[in-house]
Amino acid sequence: MTPGTKRLAAVRPGLAVLAALLLTPSTVWAQTASPRQPAPRNALVYFHYPLDGLRVPERFTVRIGLKEMGVAPAGIDRPGTGHHHLLIDTDPGPPDQPIPSDYNNIHLGNGQTEVVVTLPKGTHTLQLLLGDHTHTPHRPPVMSQKITVYVR
């Protein structure tokens, strides 16, 4: 065995230990991830404004209503509560996965019930989806009907 080979053999056990340490947190997290939070069957999230088919300016305020549940900021694990997400020109993702945060999925993680949005002229779809403390939809998902707005 050359000196270089001896060094490589000595390093490999350390890499195995390092790999095990790096993989352990994700394995533990997957085993301890909380199940989806239940939602009352009669829970309802809806648009106060805008309404379906409305013509709106490029910058407008979306106002959100919620029945039979409460609003709590993201990270607050309180039964019967959640926080709003505004989906713009997109469909909801898998119900057992956290809602992404990007241009099309606006998180209202501080517990807001309204948000000002700016959209380019044209036709756009909007939908509301309530997320639990981990941004994951409830079981069953609490979501509005998809509406269409026309930006003038």
DRENDO-1510 file (C-alpha; in Angstrom, 1 decimal, always signed):
<recs>
REC; n; res; u; v; w
REC; 1; MET; +0.0; +0.0; +0.0 .
REC; 2; THR; +1.4; +3.4; -0.9 .
REC; 3; PRO; +1.2; +6.3; +1.6 .
REC; 4; GLY; -1.5; +7.9; -0.4 .
REC; 5; THR; -3.7; +4.8; -0.3 .
REC; 6; LYS; -3.2; +4.6; +3.5 .
REC; 7; ARG; -4.5; +8.2; +3.9 .
REC; 8; LEU; -7.5; +7.4; +1.7 .
REC; 9; ALA; -8.4; +4.3; +3.7 .
REC; 10; ALA; -8.1; +6.4; +6.9 .
REC; 11; VAL; -10.4; +9.1; +5.5 .
REC; 12; ARG; -13.2; +6.8; +4.3 .
REC; 13; PRO; -14.4; +5.7; +7.8 .
REC; 14; GLY; -14.6; +9.4; +8.7 .
REC; 15; LEU; -16.7; +10.1; +5.5 .
REC; 16; ALA; -19.1; +7.3; +6.5 .
REC; 17; VAL; -19.6; +8.8; +9.9 .
REC; 18; LEU; -20.0; +12.3; +8.5 .
REC; 19; ALA; -22.6; +10.9; +6.0 .
REC; 20; ALA; -24.5; +9.2; +8.8 .
REC; 21; LEU; -24.5; +12.4; +10.8 .
REC; 22; LEU; -25.8; +14.5; +7.8 .
REC; 23; LEU; -28.5; +12.0; +7.0 .
REC; 24; THR; -29.7; +11.6; +10.6 .
REC; 25; PRO; -31.6; +14.9; +11.0 .
REC; 26; SER; -33.6; +14.5; +7.8 .
REC; 27; THR; -34.4; +10.9; +8.8 .
REC; 28; VAL; -35.5; +12.0; +12.3 .
REC; 29; TRP; -37.5; +14.9; +10.8 .
REC; 30; ALA; -39.3; +12.6; +8.4 .
REC; 31; GLN; -40.3; +10.3; +11.2 .
REC; 32; THR; -41.5; +13.1; +13.5 .
REC; 33; ALA; -43.2; +15.4; +10.9 .
REC; 34; SER; -46.6; +16.3; +12.2 .
REC; 35; PRO; -49.7; +15.0; +10.4 .
REC; 36; ARG; -51.9; +17.4; +8.5 .
REC; 37; GLN; -54.1; +19.5; +10.8 .
REC; 38; PRO; -57.8; +18.7; +10.7 .
REC; 39; ALA; -60.3; +21.3; +9.5 .
REC; 40; PRO; -64.0; +21.4; +10.3 .
REC; 41; ARG; -66.1; +20.2; +7.4 .
REC; 42; ASN; -68.0; +23.5; +7.3 .
REC; 43; ALA; -64.8; +25.7; +7.2 .
REC; 44; LEU; -64.9; +28.1; +4.4 .
REC; 45; VAL; -62.4; +30.6; +3.0 .
REC; 46; TYR; -63.7; +33.2; +0.4 .
REC; 47; PHE; -63.0; +36.5; -1.3 .
REC; 48; HIS; -64.6; +39.6; +0.0 .
REC; 49; TYR; -62.9; +41.4; -2.8 .
REC; 50; PRO; -62.4; +41.0; -5.7 .
REC; 51; LEU; -65.4; +38.9; -6.9 .
REC; 52; ASP; -65.4; +36.6; -9.8 .
REC; 53; GLY; -65.4; +38.3; -13.2 .
REC; 54; LEU; -64.5; +41.8; -11.8 .
REC; 55; ARG; -62.4; +44.3; -13.7 .
REC; 56; VAL; -59.7; +45.6; -11.4 .
REC; 57; PRO; -56.8; +48.1; -11.7 .
REC; 58; GLU; -53.2; +46.8; -11.9 .
REC; 59; ARG; -52.8; +47.4; -8.2 .
REC; 60; PHE; -55.6; +46.3; -5.9 .
REC; 61; THR; -56.3; +44.9; -2.5 .
REC; 62; VAL; -57.5; +41.3; -2.0 .
REC; 63; ARG; -59.7; +41.0; +1.1 .
REC; 64; ILE; -60.2; +37.5; +2.5 .
REC; 65; GLY; -63.0; +36.0; +4.6 .
REC; 66; LEU; -62.9; +32.9; +6.7 .
REC; 67; LYS; -65.8; +31.0; +8.5 .
REC; 68; GLU; -65.7; +28.3; +11.2 .
REC; 69; MET; -61.9; +28.7; +11.7 .
REC; 70; GLY; -59.5; +31.3; +13.1 .
REC; 71; VAL; -56.4; +33.0; +11.7 .
REC; 72; ALA; -53.0; +32.5; +13.4 .
REC; 73; PRO; -49.5; +33.4; +12.1 .
REC; 74; ALA; -47.4; +30.7; +10.5 .
REC; 75; GLY; -45.5; +28.8; +13.2 .
REC; 76; ILE; -48.3; +29.0; +15.7 .
REC; 77; ASP; -49.7; +25.5; +16.2 .
REC; 78; ARG; -53.2; +26.2; +17.5 .
REC; 79; PRO; -56.1; +23.8; +16.6 .
REC; 80; GLY; -58.8; +25.2; +14.3 .
REC; 81; THR; -56.5; +28.0; +12.9 .
REC; 82; GLY; -54.3; +28.6; +9.9 .
REC; 83; HIS; -53.0; +31.4; +7.7 .
REC; 84; HIS; -53.9; +32.5; +4.2 .
REC; 85; HIS; -52.2; +31.8; +0.9 .
REC; 86; LEU; -53.2; +33.6; -2.3 .
REC; 87; LEU; -52.6; +31.5; -5.4 .
REC; 88; ILE; -52.2; +33.6; -8.6 .
REC; 89; ASP; -52.5; +31.9; -12.0 .
REC; 90; THR; -51.7; +28.5; -10.5 .
REC; 91; ASP; -53.3; +25.4; -9.1 .
REC; 92; PRO; -52.8; +24.1; -5.6 .
REC; 93; GLY; -50.0; +21.6; -5.1 .
REC; 94; PRO; -50.2; +18.2; -3.4 .
REC; 95; PRO; -52.3; +18.6; -0.2 .
REC; 96; ASP; -49.8; +16.8; +1.9 .
REC; 97; GLN; -46.9; +19.1; +0.9 .
REC; 98; PRO; -46.1; +22.6; +2.2 .
REC; 99; ILE; -47.4; +25.4; -0.1 .
REC; 100; PRO; -44.5; +26.9; -2.1 .
REC; 101; SER; -43.6; +30.5; -1.6 .
REC; 102; ASP; -43.1; +32.3; -5.0 .
REC; 103; TYR; -44.7; +34.8; -7.3 .
REC; 104; ASN; -47.7; +32.5; -7.8 .
REC; 105; ASN; -48.1; +31.5; -4.1 .
REC; 106; ILE; -48.3; +34.5; -1.8 .
REC; 107; HIS; -48.0; +33.6; +1.9 .
REC; 108; LEU; -49.8; +35.8; +4.4 .
REC; 109; GLY; -47.8; +34.3; +7.2 .
REC; 110; ASN; -48.3; +37.0; +9.7 .
REC; 111; GLY; -52.0; +36.3; +9.9 .
REC; 112; GLN; -53.1; +39.0; +7.4 .
REC; 113; THR; -56.6; +38.9; +6.0 .
REC; 114; GLU; -55.8; +41.3; +3.1 .
REC; 115; VAL; -52.9; +41.9; +0.7 .
REC; 116; VAL; -52.2; +44.4; -2.0 .
REC; 117; VAL; -51.2; +42.8; -5.3 .
REC; 118; THR; -50.0; +44.2; -8.6 .
REC; 119; LEU; -50.7; +42.2; -11.7 .
REC; 120; PRO; -50.0; +42.9; -15.3 .
REC; 121; LYS; -52.9; +43.8; -17.6 .
REC; 122; GLY; -54.9; +40.8; -18.8 .
REC; 123; THR; -56.8; +37.8; -17.4 .
REC; 124; HIS; -55.7; +36.2; -14.1 .
REC; 125; THR; -57.0; +33.5; -11.8 .
REC; 126; LEU; -57.0; +33.8; -8.0 .
REC; 127; GLN; -57.6; +31.2; -5.4 .
REC; 128; LEU; -57.3; +31.1; -1.6 .
REC; 129; LEU; -55.8; +28.2; +0.4 .
REC; 130; LEU; -55.5; +28.0; +4.1 .
REC; 131; GLY; -52.3; +26.6; +5.5 .
REC; 132; ASP; -51.5; +25.3; +9.0 .
REC; 133; HIS; -48.5; +26.3; +11.1 .
REC; 134; THR; -46.2; +24.6; +8.7 .
REC; 135; HIS; -47.8; +26.0; +5.5 .
REC; 136; THR; -49.4; +22.7; +4.7 .
REC; 137; PRO; -53.1; +22.5; +3.7 .
REC; 138; HIS; -55.5; +21.2; +6.3 .
REC; 139; ARG; -57.3; +17.9; +6.1 .
REC; 140; PRO; -59.6; +18.4; +4.2 .
REC; 141; PRO; -58.1; +21.4; +2.4 .
REC; 142; VAL; -59.8; +24.7; +3.1 .
REC; 143; MET; -59.8; +26.5; -0.2 .
REC; 144; SER; -61.9; +28.9; -2.1 .
REC; 145; GLN; -63.3; +28.5; -5.6 .
REC; 146; LYS; -61.0; +29.8; -8.3 .
REC; 147; ILE; -62.1; +33.2; -9.5 .
REC; 148; THR; -61.1; +35.2; -12.6 .
REC; 149; VAL; -60.3; +38.9; -12.6 .
REC; 150; TYR; -59.5; +41.1; -15.6 .
REC; 151; VAL; -56.8; +43.7; -15.0 .
REC; 152; ARG; -57.4; +46.8; -17.1 .
</recs>
